[in-house]
Amino acid sequence: MRVVRTRERPARLRSASTISNWSPLASLTRGIQFPPGKRRRKGGKNGSANPLSLGSPANPTMCQTSTSAFEASSAVGGEPTGNGVRAFHDDQPANESPLADMVANLPIKTLNMMAHIRYATQGAVSLENVHPFQREMWGIIWTFAHNGEVPKFTQPKNPQQGFEDGSELPQLGNCKQATYHPVGGTDSEAVFCAMLNALRAEFTELPTLPVLYESIQRLCNEIVRGFESETIFNFLLGCGQYTMFAFSWPGSRPGSQVWNGLHYLVRCPPFATAKLKDVDYSVNFSETNDDNDRVSIIATKPLTTNEQWKEFRRGELLMFDGGLPFSRQYECAAIERRGRGLCSRSIPRGQLDPTAYCSNIPQLLKETVCSSIGHDAKSLLGERGADLGCGTGYSHCAFRKLVRHLTGVDLNYEHAKEARDRKCYDRVIVGDVDAILRPEDNESEESVSYDLIYACDLLPYMKNLEDLFRTAKSGLERRGGIFAFSAEIIDVPLDELTGNEQNGYMLQSCARYCHKSWMIEKLVQDFGFEVLAFTKPAPSLREHDGKDVSGAMIVLKQPQHSRL
C-alpha cells in the first residue's frame, strides 16, 4: 500500500505502521508486486506523500506492495477466519525498516487494511506514538489513524504534564469520566481516546450503523468547532468486522503550501491498468481481480495518475462497507439490515426499527407532484421519465407507475450497477445529470425528451444548480413536462448573509448543501419554469444532530416549445 509523507522536499520518514483486521480498516488492491531492484528510493517524487491510506474491498484481497512506489511497505492480511487484528508498528524510517520489508513479502489476504506514515508534528519519534492506534470497546477492536493538527487536543512535549495550564485533556459529548487515556504524546491518540470515551458514555448497547454514523459526525463537528481555520482533521476509523469510517477537515500547515485532505476511489469491474504516481510502474488489475472484486481506496493524495480520484468535501464523513462509500442514514440502515453492523459477545445489540431511516422523500415528492396537477397517483402521467441521482434505485418504486419508460442516472458506477441489476429502470446511465440528454446508438432525439424529470435528495450534494436546471429545461421543453425535486432550505434575511450564503447556498456541518429559496426562485424565473408547488417547510426529511431537518418539495412545469 502506498504511504509516503507529505513534505516539500525528499526527507527521512519518521515511522511507519500497518494494521490488518478481518474487521476494521482496509485492504488495498489485489496482487500488486513490484519488480526487484526498484525498492529503495529515498525520496518521493517532489517530496509528495500519503500519511494515510485505507482500502475497503468487497472480498478478501491480497496486499503485496513495495517501498519503491510508496517509500514504505504496508501490507498485511490472512484468510478472514475471525475478528482479530494483526498490527505491525515500527519507529524506524519507513524506507529503512526491515519490518516493512517483511510485511511487503507476506503473501496473505485481508478484508481490511490501514497504513500510516507519521509526520511527527506532535509527540516524539517513538513506538508509542506510531499510528494506527488500537483500543478494545464493547468487545470490538477499534483502530484509528490520523493526519493533521487538532488544536483542541494539542498536548505539550511531556504528555505526563497535561496541558500547559495543568488541566486534563478535554472530553467530548456527555462523557464525565474517561475510560481510555493516551499512552503517547500525540493529539491523534488523544482525539481517538476522547471519541471512544464519548461513544462509551452515550450507549449502553451496540448502536446501529445509522445511529453510530450520526454520533461520529456529531463528535467531528464538536472537535472542529471553535478552531475551524486552524484544524486539519483527516482520520480513518475501523470498528467491527465490516465497518470503517473516514472523515476529512482539510487544510495546510502554517508556512506550507501542501494541502492535507483525503481522496478516494472505488475500483470495480471492468478493471483497467493503473499508473502509479511516484514511480514508473503500471498494474493491470484485470489480471489480478475478477468480476466479484471491488475495492475502495482512501489516501491523503491520489496514488495514480490515470484514475478518477474524488476529494472529500470539508466536513464529510463516509462509511465504507463492501468496497462502497455511504453517507446517508437510510443507506447505513440498509447495510445494518444485511447483518453487517457491529457485533459483540459482550454487550447487547441495539435493534433497528423496521420503519426507521426509510427515506420518505420519494413518496412525499410523488404525492406533491400528483396533487399539484390533480393526477391520480396510480395512473400514467407520461411516456418517459428520468431519475437524477438515482443511486441504487431507492426512489424508483414511488415513480415507476407514472411513466412507461424510466431512465436512471448516477455518477457512482456501483450504485448504478446495482440499480441495473435490480431492474429498477429501463435504462441506467453512469454519468452526470446531463447524460440523460444523450440518446443511445440508433435512438432519435425523441428518446431523450421527457414528460417527468425528478431528483430525490440530490440537491444537498450540489453547490450550484444552474446545470441542473439547464438539463431539466432541455429535457422537458419538447413535451412540456414536469420537473420535481426535494431541497433542504434555510432562509436567512439577505442582509445577514455572508460569503457563499450570498450565492444562494451554504455548506452544513454534515457536508450537505442547503439552498436559499430566493436562489431557487431566481433559477425558476431564469429558465422559464412555472411553479406548481413549493411546499416549505416540508415534513422532516431527515435527522441531524438529534434534530429534524425540514426542506421543500418543489414541482415546476416547463412550457412546451417546438423544435424546428
PEJO-V261715 format. One record per residue. N is the residue number from 0. SS is DSSP state (H for helix, E for strand, L for the rest). PSI is psi in whole degrees, -180 to 180 (none if undefined). Layout:
# PEJO-V261715
n->N ss->SS psi->PSI
n->N ss->SS psi->PSI
This chain:
# PEJO-V261715
n->0 ss->L psi->142
n->1 ss->L psi->120
n->2 ss->L psi->112
n->3 ss->L psi->159
n->4 ss->L psi->143
n->5 ss->L psi->118
n->6 ss->L psi->157
n->7 ss->L psi->-30
n->8 ss->L psi->162
n->9 ss->L psi->137
n->10 ss->L psi->167
n->11 ss->L psi->123
n->12 ss->L psi->142
n->13 ss->L psi->-54
n->14 ss->E psi->159
n->15 ss->E psi->152
n->16 ss->E psi->162
n->17 ss->E psi->145
n->18 ss->E psi->137
n->19 ss->E psi->132
n->20 ss->E psi->152
n->21 ss->L psi->6
n->22 ss->L psi->-93
n->23 ss->L psi->-67
n->24 ss->L psi->-110
n->25 ss->L psi->168
n->26 ss->L psi->160
n->27 ss->L psi->-158
n->28 ss->L psi->164
n->29 ss->L psi->134
n->30 ss->L psi->38
n->31 ss->L psi->124
n->32 ss->L psi->123
n->33 ss->L psi->148
n->34 ss->L psi->149
n->35 ss->L psi->151
n->36 ss->L psi->-2
n->37 ss->L psi->33
n->38 ss->L psi->-22
n->39 ss->L psi->43
n->40 ss->L psi->129
n->41 ss->L psi->-26
n->42 ss->L psi->150
n->43 ss->L psi->164
n->44 ss->H psi->122
n->45 ss->H psi->20
n->46 ss->H psi->17
n->47 ss->L psi->160
n->48 ss->L psi->161
n->49 ss->L psi->87
n->50 ss->L psi->-32
n->51 ss->E psi->138
n->52 ss->E psi->143
n->53 ss->E psi->140
n->54 ss->E psi->148
n->55 ss->E psi->92
n->56 ss->E psi->160
n->57 ss->E psi->-29
n->58 ss->E psi->160
n->59 ss->E psi->130
n->60 ss->E psi->141
n->61 ss->E psi->137
n->62 ss->L psi->106
n->63 ss->L psi->114
n->64 ss->L psi->172
n->65 ss->L psi->147
n->66 ss->H psi->-15
n->67 ss->H psi->-37
n->68 ss->H psi->-27
n->69 ss->H psi->-1
n->70 ss->L psi->7
n->71 ss->L psi->155
n->72 ss->L psi->141
n->73 ss->L psi->100
n->74 ss->L psi->128
n->75 ss->L psi->172
n->76 ss->L psi->-155
n->77 ss->L psi->170
n->78 ss->L psi->132
n->79 ss->L psi->86
n->80 ss->L psi->6
n->81 ss->L psi->-169
n->82 ss->L psi->26
n->83 ss->L psi->175
n->84 ss->E psi->132
n->85 ss->E psi->123
n->86 ss->E psi->141
n->87 ss->E psi->120
n->88 ss->E psi->143
n->89 ss->E psi->132
n->90 ss->L psi->6
n->91 ss->L psi->158
n->92 ss->L psi->138
n->93 ss->H psi->-36
n->94 ss->H psi->7
n->95 ss->H psi->5
n->96 ss->L psi->119
n->97 ss->H psi->-31
n->98 ss->H psi->-41
n->99 ss->H psi->-39
n->100 ss->H psi->-44
n->101 ss->H psi->-47
n->102 ss->H psi->-37
n->103 ss->H psi->-23
n->104 ss->L psi->11
n->105 ss->L psi->112
n->106 ss->L psi->65
n->107 ss->L psi->165
n->108 ss->E psi->157
n->109 ss->E psi->152
n->110 ss->E psi->-34
n->111 ss->E psi->140
n->112 ss->E psi->144
n->113 ss->E psi->139
n->114 ss->E psi->151
n->115 ss->E psi->138
n->116 ss->E psi->131
n->117 ss->E psi->137
n->118 ss->L psi->-22
n->119 ss->L psi->48
n->120 ss->L psi->-23
n->121 ss->L psi->129
n->122 ss->L psi->155
n->123 ss->L psi->165
n->124 ss->L psi->95
n->125 ss->L psi->162
n->126 ss->H psi->-36
n->127 ss->H psi->-14
n->128 ss->H psi->5
n->129 ss->L psi->131
n->130 ss->L psi->166
n->131 ss->L psi->152
n->132 ss->E psi->155
n->133 ss->E psi->144
n->134 ss->E psi->152
n->135 ss->E psi->131
n->136 ss->E psi->131
n->137 ss->L psi->27
n->138 ss->L psi->20
n->139 ss->E psi->138
n->140 ss->E psi->123
n->141 ss->E psi->140
n->142 ss->E psi->151
n->143 ss->E psi->132
n->144 ss->E psi->145
n->145 ss->E psi->147
n->146 ss->E psi->122
n->147 ss->E psi->-159
n->148 ss->E psi->130
n->149 ss->L psi->91
n->150 ss->H psi->-33
n->151 ss->H psi->-25
n->152 ss->H psi->17
n->153 ss->L psi->128
n->154 ss->L psi->159
n->155 ss->L psi->172
n->156 ss->L psi->-36
n->157 ss->L psi->103
n->158 ss->H psi->-17
n->159 ss->H psi->-16
n->160 ss->H psi->-6
n->161 ss->L psi->-157
n->162 ss->L psi->168
n->163 ss->L psi->-30
n->164 ss->L psi->5
n->165 ss->L psi->-3
n->166 ss->L psi->164
n->167 ss->L psi->170
n->168 ss->L psi->146
n->169 ss->L psi->151
n->170 ss->L psi->158
n->171 ss->L psi->161
n->172 ss->L psi->-135
n->173 ss->L psi->15
n->174 ss->L psi->128
n->175 ss->L psi->-28
n->176 ss->L psi->128
n->177 ss->L psi->137
n->178 ss->L psi->-35
n->179 ss->L psi->137
n->180 ss->L psi->147
n->181 ss->L psi->142
n->182 ss->L psi->-42
n->183 ss->L psi->-160
n->184 ss->L psi->26
n->185 ss->L psi->147
n->186 ss->H psi->-28
n->187 ss->H psi->-49
n->188 ss->H psi->-35
n->189 ss->H psi->-42
n->190 ss->H psi->-45
n->191 ss->H psi->-48
n->192 ss->H psi->-41
n->193 ss->H psi->-38
n->194 ss->H psi->-44
n->195 ss->H psi->-41
n->196 ss->H psi->-40
n->197 ss->H psi->-42
n->198 ss->H psi->-40
n->199 ss->H psi->-39
n->200 ss->H psi->-27
n->201 ss->H psi->-33
n->202 ss->L psi->139
n->203 ss->L psi->-4
n->204 ss->L psi->161
n->205 ss->E psi->124
n->206 ss->L psi->148
n->207 ss->L psi->164
n->208 ss->H psi->-44
n->209 ss->H psi->-35
n->210 ss->H psi->-43
n->211 ss->H psi->-42
n->212 ss->H psi->-49
n->213 ss->H psi->-40
n->214 ss->H psi->-43
n->215 ss->H psi->-40
n->216 ss->H psi->-41
n->217 ss->H psi->-41
n->218 ss->H psi->-39
n->219 ss->H psi->-43
n->220 ss->H psi->-39
n->221 ss->H psi->-38
n->222 ss->H psi->-38
n->223 ss->H psi->-31
n->224 ss->L psi->130
n->225 ss->L psi->-14
n->226 ss->L psi->35
n->227 ss->L psi->-40
n->228 ss->L psi->-26
n->229 ss->L psi->-20
n->230 ss->L psi->137
n->231 ss->E psi->112
n->232 ss->E psi->91
n->233 ss->E psi->120
n->234 ss->E psi->161
n->235 ss->E psi->132
n->236 ss->E psi->121
n->237 ss->E psi->138
n->238 ss->E psi->124
n->239 ss->L psi->-179
n->240 ss->L psi->-33
n->241 ss->L psi->-20
n->242 ss->E psi->138
n->243 ss->E psi->141
n->244 ss->E psi->151
n->245 ss->E psi->135
n->246 ss->E psi->147
n->247 ss->E psi->126
n->248 ss->E psi->92
n->249 ss->L psi->169
n->250 ss->E psi->-178
n->251 ss->L psi->142
n->252 ss->L psi->152
n->253 ss->L psi->131
n->254 ss->L psi->0
n->255 ss->L psi->146
n->256 ss->L psi->1
n->257 ss->L psi->127
n->258 ss->L psi->122
n->259 ss->E psi->111
n->260 ss->L psi->-154
n->261 ss->L psi->143
n->262 ss->E psi->155
n->263 ss->E psi->159
n->264 ss->E psi->161
n->265 ss->E psi->119
n->266 ss->E psi->129
n->267 ss->E psi->167
n->268 ss->L psi->146
n->269 ss->L psi->130
n->270 ss->L psi->149
n->271 ss->L psi->-173
n->272 ss->E psi->132
n->273 ss->E psi->138
n->274 ss->E psi->120
n->275 ss->E psi->150
n->276 ss->L psi->-41
n->277 ss->L psi->9
n->278 ss->L psi->147
n->279 ss->L psi->81
n->280 ss->L psi->144
n->281 ss->E psi->152
n->282 ss->E psi->124
n->283 ss->E psi->100
n->284 ss->L psi->-14
n->285 ss->L psi->-20
n->286 ss->L psi->-16
n->287 ss->L psi->-2
n->288 ss->L psi->159
n->289 ss->L psi->-174
n->290 ss->L psi->-12
n->291 ss->L psi->-2
n->292 ss->L psi->147
n->293 ss->E psi->133
n->294 ss->E psi->129
n->295 ss->E psi->138
n->296 ss->E psi->131
n->297 ss->E psi->136
n->298 ss->E psi->159
n->299 ss->L psi->-41
n->300 ss->L psi->152
n->301 ss->L psi->139
n->302 ss->L psi->-18
n->303 ss->E psi->162
n->304 ss->L psi->-16
n->305 ss->L psi->24
n->306 ss->L psi->156
n->307 ss->L psi->92
n->308 ss->L psi->146
n->309 ss->E psi->129
n->310 ss->E psi->138
n->311 ss->L psi->142
n->312 ss->L psi->155
n->313 ss->L psi->125
n->314 ss->L psi->9
n->315 ss->E psi->132
n->316 ss->E psi->127
n->317 ss->E psi->140
n->318 ss->E psi->132
n->319 ss->E psi->134
n->320 ss->E psi->132
n->321 ss->L psi->28
n->322 ss->L psi->14
n->323 ss->E psi->147
n->324 ss->E psi->147
n->325 ss->E psi->143
n->326 ss->L psi->3
n->327 ss->L psi->143
n->328 ss->H psi->-37
n->329 ss->H psi->-25
n->330 ss->H psi->-43
n->331 ss->H psi->-38
n->332 ss->H psi->-37
n->333 ss->H psi->-38
n->334 ss->H psi->-41
n->335 ss->H psi->-42
n->336 ss->H psi->-20
n->337 ss->L psi->2
n->338 ss->L psi->23
n->339 ss->L psi->24
n->340 ss->L psi->-170
n->341 ss->L psi->146
n->342 ss->L psi->130
n->343 ss->L psi->150
n->344 ss->L psi->-2
n->345 ss->L psi->-17
n->346 ss->L psi->142
n->347 ss->L psi->150
n->348 ss->E psi->131
n->349 ss->L psi->150
n->350 ss->L psi->139
n->351 ss->L psi->122
n->352 ss->L psi->125
n->353 ss->L psi->-25
n->354 ss->L psi->-4
n->355 ss->L psi->151
n->356 ss->L psi->21
n->357 ss->L psi->102
n->358 ss->L psi->126
n->359 ss->L psi->7
n->360 ss->H psi->-48
n->361 ss->H psi->-44
n->362 ss->H psi->-42
n->363 ss->H psi->-42
n->364 ss->H psi->-41
n->365 ss->H psi->-45
n->366 ss->H psi->-37
n->367 ss->H psi->-41
n->368 ss->H psi->-52
n->369 ss->H psi->-41
n->370 ss->H psi->-32
n->371 ss->H psi->-23
n->372 ss->H psi->5
n->373 ss->L psi->41
n->374 ss->L psi->142
n->375 ss->L psi->121
n->376 ss->L psi->-17
n->377 ss->L psi->-2
n->378 ss->L psi->168
n->379 ss->L psi->132
n->380 ss->L psi->-36
n->381 ss->E psi->-176
n->382 ss->E psi->-46
n->383 ss->E psi->142
n->384 ss->E psi->163
n->385 ss->E psi->135
n->386 ss->E psi->109
n->387 ss->E psi->128
n->388 ss->L psi->51
n->389 ss->L psi->-21
n->390 ss->L psi->-136
n->391 ss->L psi->7
n->392 ss->L psi->21
n->393 ss->L psi->-36
n->394 ss->L psi->-4
n->395 ss->H psi->-29
n->396 ss->H psi->-38
n->397 ss->H psi->-34
n->398 ss->H psi->-7
n->399 ss->H psi->-37
n->400 ss->H psi->-5
n->401 ss->H psi->-19
n->402 ss->E psi->155
n->403 ss->E psi->-38
n->404 ss->E psi->122
n->405 ss->E psi->127
n->406 ss->E psi->136
n->407 ss->E psi->142
n->408 ss->E psi->137
n->409 ss->E psi->147
n->410 ss->L psi->-27
n->411 ss->L psi->116
n->412 ss->H psi->-45
n->413 ss->H psi->-40
n->414 ss->H psi->-45
n->415 ss->H psi->-39
n->416 ss->H psi->-42
n->417 ss->H psi->-41
n->418 ss->H psi->-38
n->419 ss->H psi->-43
n->420 ss->H psi->-34
n->421 ss->L psi->-4
n->422 ss->L psi->43
n->423 ss->L psi->-29
n->424 ss->L psi->160
n->425 ss->L psi->-27
n->426 ss->E psi->133
n->427 ss->E psi->130
n->428 ss->E psi->136
n->429 ss->E psi->114
n->430 ss->L psi->-174
n->431 ss->L psi->173
n->432 ss->H psi->-33
n->433 ss->H psi->-5
n->434 ss->H psi->-21
n->435 ss->H psi->-12
n->436 ss->H psi->-4
n->437 ss->L psi->116
n->438 ss->L psi->154
n->439 ss->L psi->168
n->440 ss->L psi->139
n->441 ss->L psi->12
n->442 ss->L psi->150
n->443 ss->L psi->173
n->444 ss->H psi->-26
n->445 ss->H psi->-28
n->446 ss->H psi->-15
n->447 ss->H psi->28
n->448 ss->L psi->133
n->449 ss->L psi->151
n->450 ss->L psi->-25
n->451 ss->E psi->127
n->452 ss->E psi->129
n->453 ss->E psi->158
n->454 ss->E psi->112
n->455 ss->L psi->117
n->456 ss->L psi->35
n->457 ss->L psi->-39
n->458 ss->H psi->-32
n->459 ss->H psi->-10
n->460 ss->H psi->11
n->461 ss->L psi->135
n->462 ss->L psi->-61
n->463 ss->L psi->142
n->464 ss->L psi->4
n->465 ss->H psi->-45
n->466 ss->H psi->-36
n->467 ss->H psi->-48
n->468 ss->H psi->-37
n->469 ss->H psi->-42
n->470 ss->H psi->-45
n->471 ss->H psi->-43
n->472 ss->H psi->-46
n->473 ss->H psi->-38
n->474 ss->H psi->-20
n->475 ss->H psi->-20
n->476 ss->L psi->-25
n->477 ss->L psi->-40
n->478 ss->L psi->-16
n->479 ss->L psi->60
n->480 ss->L psi->-170
n->481 ss->E psi->136
n->482 ss->E psi->117
n->483 ss->E psi->140
n->484 ss->E psi->159
n->485 ss->E psi->153
n->486 ss->E psi->146
n->487 ss->L psi->118
n->488 ss->E psi->134
n->489 ss->L psi->119
n->490 ss->L psi->122
n->491 ss->L psi->140
n->492 ss->L psi->139
n->493 ss->H psi->-35
n->494 ss->H psi->-7
n->495 ss->H psi->-3
n->496 ss->L psi->149
n->497 ss->L psi->158
n->498 ss->H psi->-133
n->499 ss->H psi->-22
n->500 ss->H psi->-31
n->501 ss->H psi->-17
n->502 ss->H psi->-3
n->503 ss->L psi->7
n->504 ss->E psi->163
n->505 ss->E psi->136
n->506 ss->E psi->119
n->507 ss->L psi->168
n->508 ss->L psi->-20
n->509 ss->L psi->12
n->510 ss->L psi->28
n->511 ss->L psi->142
n->512 ss->E psi->136
n->513 ss->E psi->156
n->514 ss->E psi->152
n->515 ss->L psi->140
n->516 ss->H psi->-33
n->517 ss->H psi->-31
n->518 ss->H psi->-42
n->519 ss->H psi->-42
n->520 ss->H psi->-35
n->521 ss->H psi->-43
n->522 ss->H psi->-38
n->523 ss->H psi->-45
n->524 ss->H psi->-44
n->525 ss->H psi->-35
n->526 ss->L psi->11
n->527 ss->L psi->30
n->528 ss->E psi->156
n->529 ss->E psi->131
n->530 ss->E psi->121
n->531 ss->E psi->-32
n->532 ss->E psi->138
n->533 ss->E psi->81
n->534 ss->E psi->119
n->535 ss->E psi->135
n->536 ss->L psi->145
n->537 ss->L psi->169
n->538 ss->L psi->166
n->539 ss->L psi->126
n->540 ss->L psi->-33
n->541 ss->E psi->-176
n->542 ss->E psi->139
n->543 ss->E psi->130
n->544 ss->L psi->36
n->545 ss->L psi->7
n->546 ss->E psi->148
n->547 ss->E psi->140
n->548 ss->E psi->119
n->549 ss->L psi->165
n->550 ss->L psi->-149
n->551 ss->E psi->145
n->552 ss->E psi->122
n->553 ss->E psi->129
n->554 ss->E psi->124
n->555 ss->E psi->156
n->556 ss->E psi->129
n->557 ss->E psi->118
n->558 ss->L psi->148
n->559 ss->L psi->135
n->560 ss->L psi->132
n->561 ss->L psi->146
n->562 ss->L psi->128
n->563 ss->L psi->none
